[in-house]
Amino acid sequence: MKGLLLEIADAVQHAVEAFQGDPAEVVGRGADGAPSARIDRLAEETVLRVLDYEGAALNVLSEESGFIDRGGKATLVLDPIDGTHNAIRGIPAYSVSLAIGHERLSDVQEALVRDLVSGATYYAAKGGGAFLNARPIRVRPVDLKDLVFSVYLGMQAAPDAARIASQARRVRVLGAASLDLCLVARGAADLYYMHSKLTETKLRAVDIAGGVLIVREAGGLVLDLKGQELDMPLTSTARTDLAAVGDRRTWEALS
């Protein structure tokens, strides 16, 4: 499936780069009822065209259209544009996130995240390690005196987010969950922490299915906020908070 995932990512990147219209134009509603921007719909349509052209026997679970039964035995878990608000505002951090799974996050077999600005490509296969532009990547050995965190902050963040952020030497956040997870996988960040006080702004499977496998294959952990290995159904309605760490000692130091 790696070749197909790369083909999809290339097609989405070319479509986004060639797009001339207003990326923020609202063109409908996504599977969860949120407004769909033109750039999201463009990217999703591009993915579906590639699947049709290649005759790929994959169902699709997409942020925009929800579950599409295409008669497949596996499902492509798709966020056509992760970081839509960044793309609309001109902040250079947004991606297409792709994962091949079945019913749950824990059974995702392959994943690819393409940074649509830099072109960086993150890939992982279960049991096969994680890669950035075809080079192996690993999480960073923990140094509790030099912690870099990515923490979800803002109006909808839970109160403990500020406490978590205050324990890092530096805080960075990209605003695209797939890319924030990949920062942990490549060792650029020690923690990605997402805790929203509103259910509707928690993370969905389409946001994280790709990045979670990449972190785990790079040697890191993706946990729920009780410290257990994160798992969730691959559905349009499931939502979660999470903590991704390169080393469990980072998580333990936060309690």
C-alpha positions as CSV (number, residue, x, y, z in Angstrom):
1,M,0.0,0.0,0.0
2,K,3.0,2.4,0.4
3,G,3.0,3.2,-3.3
4,L,-0.7,4.0,-3.3
5,L,-0.3,6.2,-0.2
6,L,2.6,8.1,-1.8
7,E,0.5,8.5,-5.0
8,I,-2.4,10.0,-3.0
9,A,-0.1,12.4,-1.1
10,D,1.5,13.6,-4.3
11,A,-1.9,14.2,-5.9
12,V,-3.2,16.1,-3.0
13,Q,0.0,18.2,-2.8
14,H,-0.2,19.1,-6.5
15,A,-3.9,19.9,-6.3
16,V,-3.4,22.2,-3.3
17,E,-0.4,24.0,-4.9
18,A,-2.3,24.5,-8.1
19,F,-5.5,25.8,-6.4
20,Q,-6.4,29.4,-7.3
21,G,-9.6,30.0,-5.4
22,D,-10.6,31.0,-1.9
23,P,-9.5,28.1,0.4
24,A,-11.8,29.3,3.1
25,E,-15.0,29.2,1.0
26,V,-17.6,27.1,2.8
27,V,-19.0,24.5,0.5
28,G,-21.1,22.3,2.8
29,R,-20.8,20.4,6.1
30,G,-18.4,17.6,7.1
31,A,-19.4,14.3,8.6
32,D,-19.5,15.8,12.1
33,G,-21.5,18.8,11.0
34,A,-18.7,21.3,11.0
35,P,-18.3,23.6,7.9
36,S,-16.3,22.2,5.1
37,A,-13.9,24.6,3.5
38,R,-13.1,24.5,-0.2
39,I,-9.6,23.3,0.4
40,D,-10.8,20.3,2.4
41,R,-13.3,19.3,-0.3
42,L,-10.7,19.8,-3.1
43,A,-8.3,17.5,-1.2
44,E,-10.9,14.8,-0.5
45,E,-12.1,14.8,-4.1
46,T,-8.5,14.3,-5.2
47,V,-8.0,11.3,-3.0
48,L,-11.2,9.7,-4.2
49,R,-10.2,10.2,-7.8
50,V,-6.9,8.4,-7.2
51,L,-8.6,5.5,-5.5
52,D,-11.1,5.2,-8.4
53,Y,-8.3,5.4,-11.0
54,E,-6.2,2.8,-9.3
55,G,-9.2,0.5,-8.6
56,A,-8.2,0.4,-5.0
57,A,-10.4,-1.9,-2.9
58,L,-10.5,0.4,0.1
59,N,-13.4,1.9,2.1
60,V,-12.8,5.5,3.2
61,L,-13.4,7.2,6.5
62,S,-13.0,10.9,5.9
63,E,-13.3,14.0,7.9
64,E,-15.6,15.4,5.2
65,S,-17.8,12.6,3.9
66,G,-17.7,10.2,6.8
67,F,-17.6,6.5,6.0
68,I,-17.8,5.5,2.4
69,D,-18.3,1.8,1.7
70,R,-16.4,1.0,-1.4
71,G,-16.5,-2.8,-0.9
72,G,-13.1,-3.0,0.6
73,K,-11.7,-5.2,3.3
74,A,-9.7,-2.4,4.8
75,T,-10.4,1.3,5.3
76,L,-8.4,4.4,4.4
77,V,-8.6,6.8,7.4
78,L,-8.3,10.2,5.8
79,D,-7.9,13.8,6.9
80,P,-7.7,15.5,3.5
81,I,-6.3,18.7,5.1
82,D,-5.2,18.5,8.7
83,G,-4.7,22.0,9.9
84,T,-7.3,23.7,7.8
85,H,-7.3,26.9,9.8
86,N,-3.6,27.1,9.3
87,A,-4.0,26.7,5.5
88,I,-6.8,29.4,5.5
89,R,-4.8,31.9,7.5
90,G,-1.5,31.3,5.7
91,I,0.3,29.6,8.5
92,P,2.7,27.1,6.9
93,A,1.7,23.9,8.9
94,Y,-0.9,21.6,7.3
95,S,-0.9,18.1,6.0
96,V,-2.7,15.2,4.4
97,S,-3.0,12.3,6.9
98,L,-3.5,8.8,5.6
99,A,-3.8,5.4,7.4
100,I,-4.9,1.9,6.5
101,G,-6.9,0.1,9.2
102,H,-10.0,-1.9,10.0
103,E,-12.0,-1.2,13.1
104,R,-9.8,0.4,15.7
105,L,-6.8,2.7,16.1
106,S,-4.8,-0.3,17.4
107,D,-5.2,-2.2,14.1
108,V,-3.9,0.5,11.8
109,Q,-1.2,-1.3,9.6
110,E,0.3,1.6,7.5
111,A,0.4,5.3,7.7
112,L,1.6,8.3,5.8
113,V,1.6,12.0,6.7
114,R,2.7,14.5,4.1
115,D,3.5,18.1,5.2
116,L,1.9,19.9,2.3
117,V,4.1,23.0,2.8
118,S,7.6,21.5,3.1
119,G,6.8,18.2,1.3
120,A,8.3,16.2,4.2
121,T,6.8,12.6,4.1
122,Y,6.4,10.5,7.3
123,Y,5.7,6.9,6.8
124,A,5.3,3.8,9.1
125,A,4.2,0.2,8.7
126,K,3.3,-1.8,11.8
127,G,6.4,-3.6,12.9
128,G,8.5,-2.0,10.3
129,G,9.7,1.2,11.9
130,A,9.0,4.9,11.1
131,F,10.6,7.0,8.4
132,L,11.0,10.7,7.3
133,N,11.7,11.0,3.6
134,A,12.8,7.3,3.6
135,R,15.2,7.7,6.4
136,P,14.6,6.0,9.8
137,I,13.5,8.2,12.6
138,R,13.4,7.6,16.4
139,V,12.0,9.5,19.4
140,R,14.5,11.6,21.4
141,P,16.1,10.2,24.6
142,V,14.6,12.1,27.5
143,D,16.4,15.0,29.1
144,L,14.2,16.4,31.8
145,K,16.2,19.6,31.9
146,D,15.6,20.3,28.2
147,L,12.0,19.4,27.4
148,V,10.2,20.8,24.4
149,F,6.4,20.3,24.4
150,S,3.7,20.8,21.9
151,V,0.5,21.7,23.9
152,Y,-2.9,22.6,22.7
153,L,-3.7,26.0,24.1
154,G,-6.5,28.6,23.5
155,M,-10.1,29.2,24.4
156,Q,-11.1,25.5,24.3
157,A,-8.1,24.1,26.1
158,A,-8.7,22.4,29.5
159,P,-7.2,24.3,32.4
160,D,-4.4,21.8,33.0
161,A,-2.9,22.6,29.6
162,A,-1.2,25.7,31.0
163,R,0.2,23.7,33.9
164,I,1.6,21.1,31.5
165,A,3.1,23.8,29.2
166,S,4.8,25.5,32.2
167,Q,6.9,22.4,32.9
168,A,8.7,22.6,29.5
169,R,11.8,24.6,28.7
170,R,10.1,25.5,25.4
171,V,6.6,25.2,24.0
172,R,5.8,24.9,20.4
173,V,2.5,24.0,18.7
174,L,1.8,23.5,15.0
175,G,-2.0,23.3,15.2
176,A,-2.2,20.2,13.0
177,A,-2.4,17.0,15.1
178,S,-0.7,14.8,12.6
179,L,2.3,17.1,12.3
180,D,2.5,17.6,16.1
181,L,2.6,13.8,16.5
182,C,5.3,13.6,13.9
183,L,7.4,16.1,15.9
184,V,7.5,13.6,18.7
185,A,8.2,10.7,16.3
186,R,11.3,12.5,14.8
187,G,12.6,13.6,18.2
188,A,11.9,17.3,17.8
189,A,9.4,17.4,20.6
190,D,9.3,15.4,23.8
191,L,5.5,15.6,24.3
192,Y,2.3,16.4,22.3
193,Y,-0.5,17.1,24.8
194,M,-4.1,17.6,23.7
195,H,-6.8,18.2,26.3
196,S,-9.9,20.0,25.2
197,K,-12.7,21.0,27.6
198,L,-15.3,20.6,24.9
199,T,-16.1,17.2,23.3
200,E,-16.6,18.7,19.9
201,T,-13.0,20.0,19.8
202,K,-11.3,16.8,20.9
203,L,-9.4,14.8,18.4
204,R,-11.0,12.4,15.9
205,A,-9.7,9.2,14.5
206,V,-9.1,10.9,11.1
207,D,-6.9,13.5,12.8
208,I,-4.6,11.0,14.5
209,A,-4.7,7.5,12.9
210,G,-1.6,8.2,10.8
211,G,0.4,10.1,13.4
212,V,-0.2,7.6,16.2
213,L,1.3,4.7,14.2
214,I,4.2,6.8,13.2
215,V,5.0,7.7,16.9
216,R,4.7,4.2,18.1
217,E,6.9,2.8,15.3
218,A,9.5,5.5,16.1
219,G,9.6,4.1,19.7
220,G,7.2,6.5,21.4
221,L,4.0,6.1,23.3
222,V,0.5,7.5,22.6
223,L,-1.5,7.5,25.8
224,D,-4.9,8.6,27.0
225,L,-4.9,11.1,29.9
226,K,-5.0,8.3,32.4
227,G,-1.6,7.0,31.1
228,Q,-3.0,4.0,29.3
229,E,-2.2,3.1,25.7
230,L,-4.7,5.0,23.5
231,D,-7.2,3.1,21.5
232,M,-10.5,4.2,19.9
233,P,-12.9,3.0,17.2
234,L,-12.3,4.2,13.6
235,T,-15.6,6.0,13.4
236,S,-16.8,9.5,12.6
237,T,-18.2,10.1,16.0
238,A,-15.4,9.0,18.4
239,R,-13.4,11.8,20.1
240,T,-10.4,11.7,22.4
241,D,-7.7,13.7,24.2
242,L,-4.1,12.3,24.2
243,A,-0.5,12.6,25.3
244,A,2.2,11.4,22.9
245,V,5.7,11.1,24.4
246,G,9.0,9.9,23.3
247,D,9.7,8.4,26.8
248,R,7.3,7.4,29.6
249,R,9.5,9.2,32.1
250,T,8.4,12.5,30.5
251,W,4.7,11.6,31.2
252,E,5.6,10.5,34.7
253,A,7.4,13.8,35.4
254,L,4.1,15.7,34.7
255,S,2.1,14.0,37.5
